[in-house]
Amino acid sequence: MDVINIQGTDDTPNVILDKASGQFEISGRSLPEDVNMFYEPILDWIDQYSEDPNDHTEFNFKLEYFNTASSKVILDILLKFEEIVENGKEVVIKWHYHEDEEDMLEAGEEYSDIVEIPFDYVLYTD
Amino acid sequence: MSREIESHRFLDFAYQLYKTMKTNEINLVYEGEVTQDITKTFTSLTERNMAKSEESNQVQRKVFNVMVECLQNISKHADTLSDDDEDERRGIVMVSRGEESYKIITGNVIRNAKIPGLKESLEHINSLDKAGLSSLYKQQIVESKISEKGGAGLGLIDIAKKTGSKLSYQFKELNEEVSFFILTSTINRNR
C-alpha cells in the first residue's frame, strides 16, 4: 500500500499512514479552510486499508488543536477503525494530550463514548 | 467643509479611537472580509501578544480555540447587505483583555429569516451545564453532516464548552431583510 506522509502547516496537521511499518499518526493543528478537501485522500486511504488491515493497529492522535469541522472528520476516521474492530482485528487509539490542555483530554473521552475502540490517554509536556 | 477641518476631525477620531481602545483594553479591532488568511493572522498575532504578557498556557489555548471558531463562523455564515457581493463574508472582530477575562466580540450581518433558529440554538446552549453541553456535542457530531460551507454546526456548542461561560448575544435590526448579530465570548483569566 502507498504511504501517506503529509507535512503539517499552520492550519493542517502532519499525517503519517504507513501500513508496512505500522505507523498511523495525525499530529499538530487541524483547522483547514476546506476540511473535506484536506481529509479526502486520508479517508480514502483508510477505506483501502480496512479491506486488508494489520492484525494490530495503533493509531496516534497528537493534536494540539482542531476546529469543530475537523472534529467531525476525526469521528469519521474513528468510525472506520471501529469497523475494523468489528471485523475482528485489534485497534488501539493513543490519544495524546498536553498537560495544559484538559479540553483535549475531554475531547478524547467524548470520542471514546461514541465509538467502540479502546483509547489510551497519553499525557505529554513541552 | 474645508479640507483642514476634515483632516482635523479625522485625527480627532483616530485619537478618540486610540483612547477608547486603551481604556477598554482592546487589543485588536478589525472590520472587513474574514478569510482563512485573516483567521490565521489574527490568531497568531493574539498568540504572540499573550505569550509576551505571560498569560497561562491554558488561557492562551482557550482564546486561540474560541477565536478560530468565531472567525470561521463569520467566514462560513455571514450574510451580506446587498446581493451583489454574496460571496464576501465580512464582519467585525474585537479582542479585549480585562483584569478578569478576555472577551472576543464578533459581529456580522445575518438574514432576519435565520434569526429565530439561531436564537433557539443559542438559548438552548445557554440553558445547559457542562455535562449537558458535552452530550449535546456528542449528539450533534454524530448526527451532523459537514455542510457545503465546511461547517458541522458545532461551533457555538464548542465555544460554550471551552469558555465555561454563557454566550452573550444581540441582534440589531438593520432593515426588513437583515440584522447585525453580535456575539461575545468570555474566557476567564483566573480559574
Interface residues (C-beta under 8 A of the other chain):
Chain A: D10 D11 L31 E33 D34 V35 N36 Y65 N67 T68 A69 S71 K72 V73 L75 H98 D100 E101 E102 D103 E106 E110 D113 I114
Chain B: Q36 T39 K40 S44 S56 N57 Q58 R61 K62 F64 N65 V68 E69 Q72 S134 Y137 K138 I141 V142 S144 I146 G150 G151 A152 L154 G155 I157 D158 K161 K162
